[in-house]
Amino acid sequence: MTKNTVNEKISKLSADLGYVKANPDIVQGATAYFDLLGDGLRRRLYVVQNAMNASASQDFVLRPEFTICIAKDYIRSLAGGTVKPAKLAYSGPVFRSDDQHQCKQSIQSGIEIFAAEDRFKADIETIEYALRTIDELGIKNVQLQMGDYELFFSLLNNLNISDIWRKKLKRLFLSHNNLDDLLQALAKPQVAPVNNERAAFLNAIEGLEVNAAQMLVENVLSFSGIDLIGGRSAGEIAERFLEQAALSAAPELPQEALQIVKAFFAISGKADDCLARLTTLNQEYKLRLDDQIEALAARFNAIDALNIKGFAKHEILFNSLLGRGFEYYTGMLFEIIDLGDRSDKPLIGGGRYDTLAKQLGAAQHINAVGASMWDAHLAELLEGETKNV
């Protein structure tokens, strides 16, 4: 099956399901992407400095993904700020830098659902779109993996730890997708200054308010002729320095909290088994996660009820460490992976991101969920399956 045929089938499926085609600009303001993408994707942004306007104060990027730019366009479409439901589909090129800093172009397709009246139903509709895409294309030997940011964030909120440690644990979670690496980071968190100069700087900003610390960092960067470091704004750099200063003076993470977090991240496997282990952990430590665990169980049951071959409840995996390289996710997330180890990248992935709209300038939070896929990757997989027949 050719790439064009795959794209046509994907586009037809989204149209048949009632999604309206969106066409965001290829060139986008860089700020939102630097603020909201994970570290791995920040480093792969293809920056075009002031490409659209020589006098502009901000940089631009060639869009690296669709969700942020479609969300921005959706917000702009809200007349008078009145929120309205929308089901949008997209297909087009995205651009990312490779290890040699060369721009690589790929075709990405997907859907986004905004302001759904029923969040749970929208979650299942998004997952169904992904599963039916796989089924429609006839791809075999794949598996659905589920994760849940809301479950972990709720666990953090219910632990008896400081807000500084909550932020630290959340950041560790977002930056690690390997259990061994994460547990090592938890066991030996890097909170102490590594030299006298760094210690002096942290001591200097420790007592400052956030705005004052940000101004200090901005001035230091300005004197050095630097606008961004590793894709982070001066404000974000200041926030990290303040966090490090607070952590260096904070008590160690309580052993019970560390034990709970480690136990949570060790939960991975078949859906029913993970639900049982989550329930045991919740009851043993009185974590007050009953609602979140019930929602996860309902999600598994709803997927099973779709009755799509290869995606029954007993075939679904839960992975407490599942993360997709995007910091804007807030709830459920999923990936469909190739069990034949023909690629280390997911075929399709998506999730819920209820805070993104407000982060992009909307007057309020707007519930949203979406999924995306790489057309060429699907076509190559199908080509390989055909050759093996």
C-alpha positions as a Markdown table, in Angstrom:
| # | Residue | x | y | z |
|---|---|---|---|---|
| 1 | Met | 0.0 | 0.0 | 0.0 |
| 2 | Thr | 1.5 | 3.4 | -1.0 |
| 3 | Lys | 1.8 | 6.4 | 1.2 |
| 4 | Asn | -0.9 | 8.2 | -0.8 |
| 5 | Thr | -3.3 | 5.3 | -0.4 |
| 6 | Val | -2.7 | 5.2 | 3.4 |
| 7 | Asn | -3.3 | 8.9 | 3.6 |
| 8 | Glu | -6.5 | 8.7 | 1.5 |
| 9 | Lys | -7.9 | 5.9 | 3.8 |
| 10 | Ile | -7.0 | 7.8 | 6.9 |
| 11 | Ser | -8.6 | 11.0 | 5.6 |
| 12 | Lys | -11.8 | 9.2 | 4.5 |
| 13 | Leu | -12.2 | 7.6 | 7.9 |
| 14 | Ser | -12.0 | 10.9 | 9.7 |
| 15 | Ala | -14.5 | 12.5 | 7.3 |
| 16 | Asp | -16.9 | 9.5 | 7.7 |
| 17 | Leu | -16.7 | 10.0 | 11.4 |
| 18 | Gly | -17.7 | 13.6 | 11.2 |
| 19 | Tyr | -14.4 | 15.4 | 11.6 |
| 20 | Val | -13.8 | 18.7 | 9.7 |
| 21 | Lys | -10.5 | 19.3 | 8.0 |
| 22 | Ala | -8.2 | 21.9 | 9.6 |
| 23 | Asn | -5.3 | 23.6 | 7.8 |
| 24 | Pro | -3.1 | 25.4 | 10.2 |
| 25 | Asp | -0.1 | 27.4 | 8.9 |
| 26 | Ile | 3.2 | 25.7 | 8.5 |
| 27 | Val | 5.2 | 28.5 | 10.0 |
| 28 | Gln | 4.3 | 29.1 | 13.7 |
| 29 | Gly | 5.4 | 31.3 | 16.5 |
| 30 | Ala | 8.0 | 29.5 | 18.5 |
| 31 | Thr | 7.1 | 30.4 | 22.1 |
| 32 | Ala | 4.2 | 27.9 | 22.6 |
| 33 | Tyr | 6.4 | 25.0 | 21.4 |
| 34 | Phe | 9.3 | 26.0 | 23.6 |
| 35 | Asp | 7.0 | 26.2 | 26.6 |
| 36 | Leu | 4.8 | 23.2 | 26.1 |
| 37 | Leu | 6.8 | 20.4 | 24.4 |
| 38 | Gly | 9.0 | 18.0 | 26.3 |
| 39 | Asp | 12.8 | 18.5 | 26.4 |
| 40 | Gly | 13.4 | 15.9 | 23.6 |
| 41 | Leu | 11.1 | 17.6 | 21.1 |
| 42 | Arg | 12.3 | 21.1 | 22.1 |
| 43 | Arg | 15.8 | 20.1 | 20.9 |
| 44 | Arg | 14.3 | 19.0 | 17.5 |
| 45 | Leu | 12.5 | 22.2 | 16.7 |
| 46 | Tyr | 13.4 | 23.7 | 13.4 |
| 47 | Val | 13.7 | 27.4 | 14.2 |
| 48 | Val | 13.4 | 30.1 | 11.5 |
| 49 | Gln | 14.4 | 33.3 | 13.2 |
| 50 | Asn | 12.1 | 36.2 | 12.3 |
| 51 | Ala | 11.2 | 34.5 | 9.0 |
| 52 | Met | 7.8 | 36.1 | 8.7 |
| 53 | Asn | 8.8 | 39.6 | 9.8 |
| 54 | Ala | 12.3 | 41.0 | 10.0 |
| 55 | Ser | 11.2 | 43.4 | 12.7 |
| 56 | Ala | 9.4 | 40.8 | 14.8 |
| 57 | Ser | 10.6 | 40.2 | 18.3 |
| 58 | Gln | 9.8 | 36.5 | 18.4 |
| 59 | Asp | 11.3 | 33.5 | 16.6 |
| 60 | Phe | 9.3 | 31.1 | 14.4 |
| 61 | Val | 9.4 | 27.4 | 13.8 |
| 62 | Leu | 8.2 | 25.1 | 11.1 |
| 63 | Arg | 5.4 | 23.2 | 12.9 |
| 64 | Pro | 6.7 | 20.1 | 14.6 |
| 65 | Glu | 3.3 | 18.7 | 15.3 |
| 66 | Phe | -0.4 | 19.7 | 14.8 |
| 67 | Thr | -2.0 | 19.8 | 18.2 |
| 68 | Ile | -0.7 | 23.2 | 19.5 |
| 69 | Cys | -1.3 | 25.1 | 16.2 |
| 70 | Ile | -4.8 | 23.6 | 15.8 |
| 71 | Ala | -5.6 | 24.5 | 19.4 |
| 72 | Lys | -4.4 | 28.1 | 18.7 |
| 73 | Asp | -6.6 | 28.3 | 15.6 |
| 74 | Tyr | -9.6 | 26.9 | 17.5 |
| 75 | Ile | -9.2 | 29.5 | 20.2 |
| 76 | Arg | -9.1 | 32.3 | 17.6 |
| 77 | Ser | -12.3 | 30.9 | 16.1 |
| 78 | Leu | -14.3 | 31.4 | 19.3 |
| 79 | Ala | -16.5 | 34.5 | 18.7 |
| 80 | Gly | -16.7 | 36.5 | 21.8 |
| 81 | Gly | -14.9 | 33.8 | 23.7 |
| 82 | Thr | -17.9 | 31.5 | 23.7 |
| 83 | Val | -16.7 | 27.9 | 23.8 |
| 84 | Lys | -18.2 | 25.5 | 21.3 |
| 85 | Pro | -17.6 | 21.9 | 20.5 |
| 86 | Ala | -15.4 | 21.0 | 17.5 |
| 87 | Lys | -14.2 | 17.8 | 15.9 |
| 88 | Leu | -11.2 | 18.6 | 13.7 |
| 89 | Ala | -9.0 | 16.4 | 11.5 |
| 90 | Tyr | -5.7 | 17.2 | 9.9 |
| 91 | Ser | -3.1 | 15.7 | 7.5 |
| 92 | Gly | 0.1 | 17.4 | 6.3 |
| 93 | Pro | 3.8 | 17.9 | 6.7 |
| 94 | Val | 5.6 | 18.4 | 10.1 |
| 95 | Phe | 9.2 | 19.4 | 10.4 |
| 96 | Arg | 11.8 | 18.3 | 13.0 |
| 97 | Ser | 15.6 | 18.5 | 13.1 |
| 98 | Asp | 17.6 | 15.3 | 13.1 |
| 99 | Asp | 20.9 | 14.7 | 15.0 |
| 100 | Gln | 22.8 | 16.6 | 12.3 |
| 101 | His | 20.5 | 19.6 | 12.7 |
| 102 | Gln | 19.0 | 18.9 | 9.2 |
| 103 | Cys | 15.3 | 19.6 | 8.7 |
| 104 | Lys | 13.3 | 16.4 | 8.2 |
| 105 | Gln | 9.8 | 16.5 | 6.8 |
| 106 | Ser | 7.1 | 13.8 | 7.5 |
| 107 | Ile | 3.4 | 13.6 | 6.9 |
| 108 | Gln | 1.3 | 13.4 | 10.1 |
| 109 | Ser | -2.5 | 12.8 | 10.3 |
| 110 | Gly | -4.9 | 12.8 | 13.2 |
| 111 | Ile | -7.9 | 14.3 | 15.0 |
| 112 | Glu | -8.6 | 16.7 | 17.8 |
| 113 | Ile | -11.8 | 17.1 | 19.8 |
| 114 | Phe | -12.5 | 20.3 | 21.7 |
| 115 | Ala | -15.2 | 21.2 | 24.3 |
| 116 | Ala | -16.9 | 17.8 | 24.2 |
| 117 | Glu | -20.0 | 17.6 | 26.4 |
| 118 | Asp | -18.9 | 14.1 | 27.6 |
| 119 | Arg | -15.2 | 13.9 | 28.3 |
| 120 | Phe | -15.2 | 10.1 | 28.8 |
| 121 | Lys | -17.1 | 9.6 | 25.6 |
| 122 | Ala | -14.6 | 11.8 | 23.7 |
| 123 | Asp | -11.7 | 9.8 | 25.1 |
| 124 | Ile | -13.2 | 6.5 | 23.8 |
| 125 | Glu | -14.1 | 8.1 | 20.5 |
| 126 | Thr | -10.5 | 9.2 | 20.1 |
| 127 | Ile | -9.2 | 5.7 | 20.9 |
| 128 | Glu | -11.8 | 4.2 | 18.6 |
| 129 | Tyr | -10.6 | 6.3 | 15.7 |
| 130 | Ala | -7.0 | 5.0 | 16.3 |
| 131 | Leu | -8.1 | 1.4 | 16.6 |
| 132 | Arg | -10.4 | 1.6 | 13.5 |
| 133 | Thr | -7.5 | 3.2 | 11.5 |
| 134 | Ile | -5.4 | 0.1 | 12.3 |
| 135 | Asp | -8.3 | -2.2 | 11.5 |
| 136 | Glu | -9.1 | -0.3 | 8.2 |
| 137 | Leu | -5.5 | -0.5 | 7.0 |
| 138 | Gly | -5.3 | -4.2 | 7.9 |
| 139 | Ile | -2.2 | -3.9 | 10.1 |
| 140 | Lys | -1.6 | -6.9 | 12.3 |
| 141 | Asn | 0.5 | -7.8 | 15.3 |
| 142 | Val | 0.1 | -4.6 | 17.3 |
| 143 | Gln | -0.8 | -3.7 | 20.8 |
| 144 | Leu | -2.7 | -0.9 | 22.7 |
| 145 | Gln | -0.8 | 0.5 | 25.6 |
| 146 | Met | -2.6 | 2.9 | 28.0 |
| 147 | Gly | -1.2 | 5.4 | 30.5 |
| 148 | Asp | -2.8 | 8.0 | 32.8 |
| 149 | Tyr | -1.2 | 11.3 | 33.8 |
| 150 | Glu | -4.2 | 12.2 | 35.9 |
| 151 | Leu | -3.8 | 9.1 | 38.0 |
| 152 | Phe | -0.1 | 9.9 | 38.8 |
| 153 | Phe | -0.8 | 13.7 | 39.3 |
| 154 | Ser | -3.6 | 12.8 | 41.8 |
| 155 | Leu | -1.2 | 10.4 | 43.6 |
| 156 | Leu | 1.3 | 13.3 | 44.0 |
| 157 | Asn | -1.4 | 15.7 | 45.2 |
| 158 | Asn | -2.4 | 13.1 | 47.9 |
| 159 | Leu | 1.1 | 12.4 | 49.2 |
| 160 | Asn | 2.3 | 14.1 | 52.3 |
| 161 | Ile | 5.2 | 16.0 | 50.6 |
| 162 | Ser | 6.1 | 19.6 | 49.9 |
| 163 | Asp | 5.1 | 21.4 | 46.7 |
| 164 | Ile | 8.7 | 21.6 | 45.8 |
| 165 | Trp | 9.0 | 17.8 | 45.8 |
| 166 | Arg | 5.7 | 17.5 | 43.9 |
| 167 | Lys | 7.2 | 19.6 | 41.1 |
| 168 | Lys | 10.4 | 17.6 | 41.2 |
| 169 | Leu | 8.6 | 14.3 | 40.9 |
| 170 | Lys | 6.4 | 15.5 | 38.2 |
| 171 | Arg | 9.3 | 16.7 | 36.2 |
| 172 | Leu | 11.2 | 13.4 | 36.7 |
| 173 | Phe | 8.1 | 11.6 | 35.5 |
| 174 | Leu | 7.8 | 13.7 | 32.4 |
| 175 | Ser | 11.5 | 13.3 | 31.5 |
| 176 | His | 11.9 | 9.6 | 31.9 |
| 177 | Asn | 10.3 | 6.7 | 30.0 |
| 178 | Asn | 12.6 | 4.0 | 31.4 |
| 179 | Leu | 11.8 | 2.6 | 34.9 |
| 180 | Asp | 15.5 | 1.9 | 35.8 |
| 181 | Asp | 16.5 | 5.5 | 34.8 |
| 182 | Leu | 13.6 | 7.0 | 36.7 |
| 183 | Leu | 14.2 | 5.0 | 39.9 |
| 184 | Gln | 17.9 | 5.9 | 39.8 |
| 185 | Ala | 16.9 | 9.6 | 39.5 |
| 186 | Leu | 14.6 | 9.2 | 42.4 |
| 187 | Ala | 17.2 | 7.5 | 44.6 |
| 188 | Lys | 19.8 | 10.1 | 43.9 |
| 189 | Pro | 18.1 | 13.4 | 43.0 |
| 190 | Gln | 20.4 | 16.1 | 41.7 |
| 191 | Val | 19.6 | 18.9 | 44.1 |
| 192 | Ala | 23.0 | 20.0 | 45.4 |
| 193 | Pro | 25.1 | 22.6 | 43.6 |
| 194 | Val | 28.0 | 21.1 | 41.8 |
| 195 | Asn | 30.5 | 24.0 | 42.4 |
| 196 | Asn | 31.0 | 27.1 | 44.4 |
| 197 | Glu | 29.9 | 29.5 | 41.7 |
| 198 | Arg | 26.6 | 27.6 | 41.2 |
| 199 | Ala | 26.0 | 27.5 | 45.0 |
| 200 | Ala | 26.6 | 31.3 | 45.2 |
| 201 | Phe | 24.1 | 31.9 | 42.4 |
| 202 | Leu | 21.5 | 29.7 | 44.0 |
| 203 | Asn | 22.0 | 31.4 | 47.3 |
| 204 | Ala | 21.6 | 34.8 | 45.6 |
| 205 | Ile | 18.2 | 34.0 | 44.1 |
| 206 | Glu | 16.8 | 31.7 | 46.9 |
| 207 | Gly | 15.2 | 34.6 | 48.7 |
| 208 | Leu | 13.9 | 36.4 | 45.6 |
| 209 | Glu | 10.3 | 36.4 | 44.4 |
| 210 | Val | 9.6 | 34.7 | 41.1 |
| 211 | Asn | 9.4 | 37.9 | 39.1 |
| 212 | Ala | 12.7 | 39.2 | 40.6 |
| 213 | Ala | 14.5 | 35.9 | 40.0 |
| 214 | Gln | 13.2 | 35.9 | 36.4 |
| 215 | Met | 14.4 | 39.5 | 35.9 |
| 216 | Leu | 17.8 | 38.6 | 37.2 |
| 217 | Val | 18.1 | 35.5 | 34.9 |
| 218 | Glu | 16.9 | 37.6 | 31.9 |
| 219 | Asn | 19.5 | 40.2 | 32.6 |
| 220 | Val | 22.3 | 37.6 | 32.9 |
| 221 | Leu | 21.2 | 36.1 | 29.6 |
| 222 | Ser | 20.8 | 39.5 | 28.0 |
| 223 | Phe | 24.4 | 40.5 | 29.0 |
| 224 | Ser | 25.6 | 37.2 | 27.5 |
| 225 | Gly | 23.6 | 37.8 | 24.3 |
| 226 | Ile | 21.5 | 34.7 | 24.9 |
| 227 | Asp | 17.7 | 34.5 | 24.4 |
| 228 | Leu | 17.0 | 30.8 | 25.0 |
| 229 | Ile | 18.9 | 27.9 | 26.5 |
| 230 | Gly | 18.0 | 24.4 | 25.3 |
| 231 | Gly | 14.7 | 25.7 | 24.1 |
| 232 | Arg | 13.7 | 27.2 | 27.5 |
| 233 | Ser | 12.6 | 30.7 | 28.1 |
| 234 | Ala | 14.3 | 32.9 | 30.7 |
| 235 | Gly | 11.2 | 32.6 | 32.9 |
| 236 | Glu | 11.5 | 28.8 | 32.8 |
| 237 | Ile | 15.2 | 28.9 | 33.5 |
| 238 | Ala | 14.5 | 31.1 | 36.5 |
| 239 | Glu | 11.8 | 28.8 | 37.8 |
| 240 | Arg | 14.3 | 25.8 | 37.6 |
| 241 | Phe | 16.9 | 27.8 | 39.5 |
| 242 | Leu | 14.4 | 28.7 | 42.2 |
| 243 | Glu | 13.3 | 25.0 | 42.4 |
| 244 | Gln | 17.0 | 23.9 | 42.7 |
| 245 | Ala | 17.6 | 26.4 | 45.4 |
| 246 | Ala | 14.6 | 25.3 | 47.4 |
| 247 | Leu | 15.4 | 21.6 | 46.9 |
| 248 | Ser | 19.0 | 22.2 | 48.1 |
| 249 | Ala | 17.6 | 23.5 | 51.4 |
| 250 | Ala | 14.6 | 21.1 | 51.6 |
| 251 | Pro | 14.4 | 17.9 | 53.6 |
| 252 | Glu | 14.9 | 14.6 | 51.7 |
| 253 | Leu | 11.9 | 13.0 | 50.2 |
| 254 | Pro | 10.2 | 10.9 | 52.9 |
| 255 | Gln | 10.9 | 7.2 | 52.6 |
| 256 | Glu | 7.3 | 6.3 | 52.6 |
| 257 | Ala | 6.6 | 8.7 | 49.7 |
| 258 | Leu | 9.5 | 7.3 | 47.8 |
| 259 | Gln | 8.3 | 3.8 | 48.4 |
| 260 | Ile | 4.8 | 4.6 | 47.1 |
| 261 | Val | 6.1 | 6.3 | 44.0 |
| 262 | Lys | 8.4 | 3.4 | 43.2 |
| 263 | Ala | 5.6 | 0.9 | 43.8 |
| 264 | Phe | 3.4 | 2.9 | 41.4 |
| 265 | Phe | 5.9 | 3.0 | 38.6 |
| 266 | Ala | 6.5 | -0.7 | 39.0 |
| 267 | Ile | 2.9 | -1.3 | 37.9 |
| 268 | Ser | 2.8 | -2.4 | 34.3 |
| 269 | Gly | 1.2 | -5.2 | 32.4 |
| 270 | Lys | -2.2 | -6.6 | 31.6 |
| 271 | Ala | -5.2 | -4.3 | 32.3 |
| 272 | Asp | -6.9 | -6.4 | 34.9 |
| 273 | Asp | -3.7 | -7.2 | 36.8 |
| 274 | Cys | -2.7 | -3.6 | 36.9 |
| 275 | Leu | -6.2 | -2.6 | 38.2 |
| 276 | Ala | -5.8 | -5.1 | 41.0 |
| 277 | Arg | -2.3 | -3.8 | 41.9 |
| 278 | Leu | -3.4 | -0.2 | 41.8 |
| 279 | Thr | -6.3 | -1.0 | 44.1 |
| 280 | Thr | -4.0 | -2.8 | 46.5 |
| 281 | Leu | -1.6 | 0.2 | 46.5 |
| 282 | Asn | -4.4 | 2.6 | 47.0 |
| 283 | Gln | -5.9 | 0.8 | 49.9 |
| 284 | Glu | -2.6 | 0.0 | 51.6 |
| 285 | Tyr | -1.5 | 3.6 | 51.7 |
| 286 | Lys | -4.9 | 5.3 | 51.8 |
| 287 | Leu | -4.1 | 7.3 | 48.6 |
| 288 | Arg | -7.7 | 8.3 | 47.8 |
| 289 | Leu | -7.4 | 7.3 | 44.2 |
| 290 | Asp | -10.8 | 5.4 | 44.0 |
| 291 | Asp | -12.3 | 7.7 | 41.4 |
| 292 | Gln | -9.3 | 7.6 | 39.2 |
| 293 | Ile | -9.0 | 3.8 | 39.3 |
| 294 | Glu | -12.7 | 3.4 | 38.6 |
| 295 | Ala | -12.3 | 5.7 | 35.6 |
| 296 | Leu | -9.4 | 3.6 | 34.3 |
| 297 | Ala | -11.4 | 0.4 | 34.7 |
| 298 | Ala | -14.4 | 2.0 | 32.8 |
| 299 | Arg | -12.0 | 3.0 | 30.0 |
| 300 | Phe | -10.8 | -0.5 | 29.6 |
| 301 | Asn | -14.3 | -1.8 | 29.6 |
| 302 | Ala | -15.5 | 0.8 | 27.0 |
| 303 | Ile | -12.6 | -0.2 | 24.7 |
| 304 | Asp | -13.5 | -3.8 | 25.1 |
| 305 | Ala | -17.1 | -3.0 | 24.2 |
| 306 | Leu | -16.0 | -1.6 | 20.8 |
| 307 | Asn | -15.4 | -5.2 | 19.8 |
| 308 | Ile | -12.5 | -4.4 | 17.5 |
| 309 | Lys | -10.4 | -7.5 | 16.8 |
| 310 | Gly | -7.0 | -7.4 | 18.6 |
| 311 | Phe | -8.1 | -4.9 | 21.2 |
| 312 | Ala | -10.1 | -6.8 | 23.7 |
| 313 | Lys | -9.6 | -5.9 | 27.4 |
| 314 | His | -7.4 | -8.9 | 28.1 |
| 315 | Glu | -5.1 | -7.7 | 25.2 |
| 316 | Ile | -4.6 | -4.1 | 26.5 |
| 317 | Leu | -1.5 | -3.2 | 28.5 |
| 318 | Phe | -1.3 | -0.5 | 31.2 |
| 319 | Asn | 2.0 | 1.3 | 31.6 |
| 320 | Ser | 2.4 | 3.7 | 34.5 |
| 321 | Leu | 5.5 | 5.2 | 32.9 |
| 322 | Leu | 3.9 | 5.8 | 29.5 |
| 323 | Gly | 4.6 | 9.4 | 28.3 |
| 324 | Arg | 4.6 | 10.9 | 24.8 |
| 325 | Gly | 7.2 | 13.6 | 25.0 |
| 326 | Phe | 4.6 | 16.4 | 25.4 |
| 327 | Glu | 4.2 | 18.3 | 28.6 |
| 328 | Tyr | 0.6 | 19.4 | 27.9 |
| 329 | Tyr | -1.1 | 16.1 | 28.5 |
| 330 | Thr | -3.3 | 16.0 | 31.6 |
| 331 | Gly | -5.2 | 12.7 | 31.6 |
| 332 | Met | -5.4 | 9.4 | 29.7 |
| 333 | Leu | -3.0 | 8.7 | 27.0 |
| 334 | Phe | -2.3 | 5.8 | 24.7 |
| 335 | Glu | -0.1 | 4.4 | 22.1 |
| 336 | Ile | -0.5 | 1.6 | 19.5 |
| 337 | Ile | 2.9 | -0.2 | 19.1 |
| 338 | Asp | 4.2 | -2.7 | 16.7 |
| 339 | Leu | 4.8 | -6.0 | 18.4 |
| 340 | Gly | 7.2 | -7.2 | 15.6 |
| 341 | Asp | 9.9 | -4.8 | 16.8 |
| 342 | Arg | 10.0 | -3.3 | 13.3 |
| 343 | Ser | 10.2 | 0.2 | 14.8 |
| 344 | Asp | 10.8 | 1.7 | 18.2 |
| 345 | Lys | 8.2 | 4.4 | 17.6 |
| 346 | Pro | 4.5 | 4.1 | 18.2 |
| 347 | Leu | 2.2 | 3.7 | 15.1 |
| 348 | Ile | -0.5 | 6.0 | 16.6 |
| 349 | Gly | -0.5 | 7.9 | 19.9 |
| 350 | Gly | -2.7 | 10.4 | 21.7 |
| 351 | Gly | -4.2 | 11.7 | 24.9 |
| 352 | Arg | -6.1 | 14.3 | 26.8 |
| 353 | Tyr | -4.9 | 17.8 | 27.3 |
| 354 | Asp | -7.5 | 19.9 | 29.2 |
| 355 | Thr | -5.2 | 22.8 | 30.2 |
| 356 | Leu | -3.6 | 23.5 | 26.8 |
| 357 | Ala | -6.2 | 26.0 | 25.6 |
| 358 | Lys | -5.8 | 28.3 | 28.6 |
| 359 | Gln | -2.0 | 28.0 | 28.4 |
| 360 | Leu | -2.3 | 29.3 | 24.8 |
| 361 | Gly | -4.4 | 32.3 | 25.8 |
| 362 | Ala | -8.0 | 31.1 | 26.2 |
| 363 | Ala | -10.0 | 32.7 | 29.0 |
| 364 | Gln | -10.7 | 29.3 | 30.6 |
| 365 | His | -9.8 | 25.6 | 30.5 |
| 366 | Ile | -11.3 | 23.8 | 27.5 |
| 367 | Asn | -11.4 | 20.0 | 27.6 |
| 368 | Ala | -9.6 | 18.5 | 24.6 |
| 369 | Val | -8.3 | 15.1 | 23.4 |
| 370 | Gly | -6.6 | 14.0 | 20.2 |
| 371 | Ala | -4.6 | 11.4 | 18.4 |
| 372 | Ser | -1.9 | 11.4 | 15.7 |
| 373 | Met | -0.1 | 9.0 | 13.4 |
| 374 | Trp | 2.8 | 9.0 | 10.9 |
| 375 | Asp | 1.4 | 8.1 | 7.4 |
| 376 | Ala | 4.8 | 7.0 | 6.0 |
| 377 | His | 5.5 | 4.8 | 9.0 |
| 378 | Leu | 2.2 | 3.0 | 8.6 |
| 379 | Ala | 2.8 | 2.6 | 4.8 |
| 380 | Glu | 6.3 | 1.1 | 5.4 |
| 381 | Leu | 4.8 | -1.3 | 8.0 |
| 382 | Leu | 2.2 | -2.4 | 5.5 |
| 383 | Glu | 4.8 | -2.8 | 2.8 |
| 384 | Gly | 6.8 | -5.1 | 5.1 |
| 385 | Glu | 3.8 | -7.2 | 5.9 |
| 386 | Thr | 3.0 | -7.6 | 2.2 |
| 387 | Lys | 6.5 | -8.8 | 1.5 |
| 388 | Asn | 6.3 | -11.4 | 4.3 |
| 389 | Val | 3.0 | -12.9 | 3.0 |
